[in-house]
């Protein structure tokens, strides 16, 4: 192969590889879960705010307010913790956009998070965490928003899927009013498991919005056991040498 052809082939491969990479939207994340505007499950929301604050201080979680979301995408990142060394990547089953307080939803903060078109629901999947090795999502909290729309009141089913494919679920009826019925929900993974995804589903093809997505992370299940096992082997070896 001559040099010109080789250069052309390399360039074509690079273009193809680049085309296959989707841009990820970086979302603003901090150590406070804003409970202002939450109407239901307020006590749980306040407790979750304390959890997020502690997690943020230890580089083990944060809260996304979606205020920085201005583009439409289905892949996102959230850099968390006071040192900013860990980043959570997650994706959605449909493209998402921000909702402002000028529409049919009333966000808790400046913006909220909703799918771009009417569907019967959507799923948020936690893909990976970079930075500290072997971290997984252990706890999540979010607020579902009511809507001033003919499609509401709306029954929404929430399904949390864990790393062993078991699930936890809850449901809510959201009011047909922008204000007064924002519901907080929080879920924790069972011992030895992590949270893989959050699903929202309704019987009506319409939009479902959340605001203030918070999460905490821990070393993935089995990490501590492996470390303890290695320490045990080391101690046995030392004893035998003695």
Backbone torsions as a table, in degrees:
resi	resn	phi	psi	omega
1	UNK	NA	129.1	179.9
2	UNK	-75.0	167.1	-173.5
3	UNK	-65.1	-36.8	-179.0
4	UNK	-65.0	-42.7	-180.0
5	UNK	-67.1	-39.1	179.1
6	UNK	-62.2	-43.0	179.2
7	UNK	-64.1	-39.7	-179.7
8	UNK	-65.7	-40.7	179.6
9	UNK	-65.4	-42.6	178.9
10	UNK	-62.4	-43.3	179.7
11	UNK	-64.0	-42.1	-179.8
12	UNK	-63.4	-41.1	178.5
13	UNK	-63.7	-40.8	-179.3
14	UNK	-64.6	-39.5	179.2
15	UNK	-64.8	-43.3	179.8
16	UNK	-64.1	-42.2	178.4
17	UNK	-63.6	-42.4	-179.9
18	UNK	-65.0	-37.1	-179.6
19	UNK	-66.7	-26.3	-178.8
20	UNK	-82.6	-5.7	-178.4
21	UNK	-97.5	119.1	178.9
22	UNK	-85.8	139.7	177.3
23	UNK	-69.9	142.0	177.7
24	UNK	-106.1	134.5	179.1
25	UNK	-88.5	121.3	178.4
26	UNK	-80.3	127.9	-177.0
27	UNK	-107.3	141.5	179.3
28	UNK	-63.8	130.4	-176.7
29	UNK	-135.4	138.6	176.3
30	UNK	-144.4	-170.6	-174.0
31	UNK	-100.9	23.9	-178.9
32	UNK	-132.8	125.6	174.0
33	UNK	-93.1	107.3	-173.9
34	UNK	-71.7	114.0	-178.6
35	UNK	-92.9	-1.4	179.9
36	UNK	-61.8	126.4	178.4
37	UNK	94.4	-8.7	176.6
38	UNK	-77.0	131.0	-175.8
39	UNK	-106.9	-28.8	-176.5
40	UNK	-121.5	142.0	-177.8
41	UNK	63.1	41.3	-176.0
42	UNK	-67.4	-35.4	179.5
43	UNK	-63.9	-43.8	177.9
44	UNK	-64.4	-36.9	178.9
45	UNK	-64.7	-41.2	179.1
46	UNK	-65.2	-41.9	177.6
47	UNK	-64.0	-37.4	179.7
48	UNK	-67.6	-34.6	176.3
49	UNK	-59.4	-41.3	176.9
50	UNK	-64.2	-41.1	178.1
51	UNK	-60.2	-45.0	-179.4
52	UNK	-65.0	-41.4	179.4
53	UNK	-59.5	-44.8	178.8
54	UNK	-67.1	-40.7	179.6
55	UNK	-64.3	-42.6	178.9
56	UNK	-59.4	-43.5	-178.3
57	UNK	-63.8	-24.3	-179.2
58	UNK	-107.9	16.5	179.7
59	UNK	59.0	37.7	-176.5
60	UNK	-128.7	28.8	176.4
61	UNK	156.9	177.5	-179.9
62	UNK	-176.7	-178.9	-180.0
63	UNK	-128.8	135.6	179.8
64	UNK	-103.5	125.1	-179.7
65	UNK	-99.3	-8.6	178.5
66	UNK	66.8	7.3	-179.2
67	UNK	-65.7	-26.1	-179.3
68	UNK	-88.3	0.4	-177.4
69	UNK	-82.1	115.1	178.9
70	UNK	-126.1	-13.4	-177.9
71	UNK	-107.9	167.6	178.0
72	UNK	-99.4	125.5	-177.3
73	UNK	-157.7	173.0	175.0
74	UNK	-129.6	9.0	176.4
75	UNK	-132.6	133.0	-170.2
76	UNK	-140.4	158.6	174.2
77	UNK	-131.8	152.3	179.0
78	UNK	-140.5	111.0	178.4
79	UNK	-89.9	126.8	-169.7
80	UNK	-127.9	159.8	176.6
81	UNK	95.7	156.0	-177.4
82	UNK	-63.2	-29.6	-179.6
83	UNK	-88.0	-14.5	176.8
84	UNK	62.4	33.5	-177.1
85	UNK	-101.6	-7.4	-178.8
86	UNK	-116.8	140.9	-179.1
87	UNK	-133.6	126.8	175.3
88	UNK	-93.3	130.5	174.1
89	UNK	-108.7	133.5	176.2
90	UNK	-142.9	162.5	-176.8
91	UNK	-136.6	163.3	179.1
92	UNK	-124.8	153.6	-174.9
93	UNK	-74.3	-12.3	175.9
94	UNK	-142.0	159.6	179.7
95	UNK	-67.6	145.1	-173.9
96	UNK	-117.7	161.4	176.6
97	UNK	-146.4	172.4	179.0
98	UNK	-94.5	148.9	174.4
99	UNK	-112.6	131.8	177.9
100	UNK	-103.5	173.4	-177.9
101	UNK	-77.0	8.4	177.0
102	UNK	-94.2	-3.9	-177.1
103	UNK	-103.5	-154.6	-177.4
104	UNK	-83.1	-12.2	174.7
105	UNK	-102.7	153.9	175.2
106	UNK	-119.1	99.0	-178.9
107	UNK	-62.8	154.7	174.7
108	UNK	-68.1	-37.6	177.7
109	UNK	-116.0	-147.2	-175.9
110	UNK	-68.6	-35.4	-176.5
111	UNK	-140.2	161.1	174.2
112	UNK	-127.9	-176.5	-170.3
113	UNK	-125.4	121.4	178.9
114	UNK	-149.8	160.0	179.4
115	UNK	-71.4	154.6	-172.1
116	UNK	-75.3	-27.3	-177.4
117	UNK	-130.1	163.6	178.3
118	UNK	-67.3	124.1	174.2
119	UNK	-141.9	175.4	177.4
120	UNK	-85.9	6.9	177.4
121	UNK	150.8	-179.0	179.6
122	UNK	-157.3	162.9	-177.8
123	UNK	-126.7	136.2	174.6
124	UNK	-107.5	123.5	-176.6
125	UNK	-115.1	128.6	175.5
126	UNK	-81.8	117.0	-171.1
127	UNK	-93.0	-50.2	-175.2
128	UNK	-164.1	163.2	173.7
129	UNK	-130.5	125.2	177.1
130	UNK	-106.6	153.5	-177.1
131	UNK	118.1	-114.5	175.8
132	UNK	-64.2	128.8	-176.6
133	UNK	-65.2	149.9	167.3
134	UNK	64.7	34.4	174.8
135	UNK	-94.1	142.9	176.3
136	UNK	-135.7	159.4	-178.7
137	UNK	-76.8	125.6	-175.4
138	UNK	-108.3	-28.3	-175.3
139	UNK	-149.2	141.8	177.8
140	UNK	-135.5	152.5	173.0
141	UNK	-145.2	145.9	-179.3
142	UNK	-158.3	164.9	179.0
143	UNK	-122.6	123.8	175.5
144	UNK	-86.5	136.9	-174.0
145	UNK	-103.8	139.6	171.2
146	UNK	-71.9	176.8	-176.3
147	UNK	-151.1	140.3	174.1
148	UNK	-85.2	86.3	-173.4
149	UNK	-153.7	151.7	178.3
150	UNK	-66.3	-19.8	179.6
151	UNK	-79.7	-10.2	178.9
152	UNK	-106.8	154.6	5.2
153	UNK	-59.3	149.8	-174.0
154	UNK	-133.5	128.5	173.4
155	UNK	-85.4	124.0	-179.0
156	UNK	-121.1	128.3	174.7
157	UNK	-98.9	132.6	-179.8
158	UNK	-112.1	129.7	179.0
159	UNK	-127.9	123.2	175.0
160	UNK	-101.0	126.0	177.9
161	UNK	-106.4	131.7	-178.2
162	UNK	-99.7	172.8	-172.8
163	UNK	-64.6	-22.0	176.7
164	UNK	-94.2	11.8	179.1
165	UNK	73.6	5.0	170.2
166	UNK	-73.5	165.3	-174.7
167	UNK	-135.9	161.2	168.4
168	UNK	-130.8	148.1	-175.2
169	UNK	-142.2	160.9	175.4
170	UNK	-155.1	170.1	179.3
171	UNK	-147.7	160.7	-177.5
172	UNK	-154.8	150.9	170.5
173	UNK	-107.0	115.7	-178.8
174	UNK	-89.7	138.7	-175.3
175	UNK	-75.1	161.4	177.4
176	UNK	-94.0	53.2	179.7
177	UNK	-147.9	141.9	-178.3
178	UNK	-65.0	-29.5	-172.7
179	UNK	-124.2	156.5	170.1
180	UNK	96.4	-2.0	-176.3
181	UNK	-147.7	40.4	176.6
182	UNK	-82.6	126.5	-173.4
183	UNK	-107.9	126.9	172.7
184	UNK	-91.0	139.8	174.4
185	UNK	-132.7	139.1	176.8
186	UNK	-132.6	142.0	-179.6
187	UNK	-137.8	143.9	175.2
188	UNK	-122.9	146.2	178.5
189	UNK	-74.8	145.1	173.8
190	UNK	-63.7	160.7	179.0
191	UNK	-55.2	132.2	179.2
192	UNK	84.3	0.6	-179.4
193	UNK	-123.5	169.6	173.8
194	UNK	-133.2	167.1	-179.8
195	UNK	-91.1	126.0	-178.1
196	UNK	-97.2	-39.1	-175.5
197	UNK	-158.9	163.0	174.2
198	UNK	-125.0	127.1	179.5
199	UNK	-116.1	139.9	176.8
200	UNK	-122.4	129.5	-177.2
201	UNK	-142.9	141.8	176.5
202	UNK	-137.0	164.4	179.1
203	UNK	-82.6	-12.2	-178.8
204	UNK	-108.1	136.7	177.5
205	UNK	-78.4	98.9	-178.9
206	UNK	-157.0	-178.1	-177.0
207	UNK	-91.0	142.7	176.5
208	UNK	-123.8	129.9	-175.3
209	UNK	-123.2	145.1	172.5
210	UNK	-124.5	161.5	172.9
211	UNK	-140.6	158.5	178.0
212	UNK	53.0	75.0	175.6
213	UNK	-89.7	115.2	177.9
214	UNK	-112.0	155.2	-179.5
215	UNK	-154.9	153.5	170.7
216	UNK	-125.7	154.9	-179.5
217	UNK	-128.0	156.4	176.0
218	UNK	-141.3	162.9	172.2
219	UNK	-56.0	138.6	-174.1
220	UNK	-58.2	146.3	-179.5
221	UNK	-52.6	132.6	-179.3
222	UNK	102.7	-19.6	-179.2
223	UNK	-64.3	-49.0	179.7
224	UNK	-63.1	-40.8	179.9
225	UNK	-61.8	-40.2	178.9
226	UNK	-65.0	-40.8	179.1
227	UNK	-65.7	-41.9	177.7
228	UNK	-64.2	-38.9	177.5
229	UNK	-63.0	-42.3	178.7
230	UNK	-64.3	-39.6	178.3
231	UNK	-64.7	-37.3	178.3
232	UNK	-64.6	-42.5	177.8
233	UNK	-61.5	-40.9	179.5
234	UNK	-63.4	-42.5	179.8
235	UNK	-64.8	-40.9	177.4
236	UNK	-61.7	-40.5	179.3
237	UNK	-64.0	-41.3	179.8
238	UNK	-64.4	-42.3	179.4
239	UNK	-61.8	-41.5	-179.4
240	UNK	-65.7	-35.8	179.0
241	UNK	-66.2	-33.0	178.9
242	UNK	-70.2	NA	NA
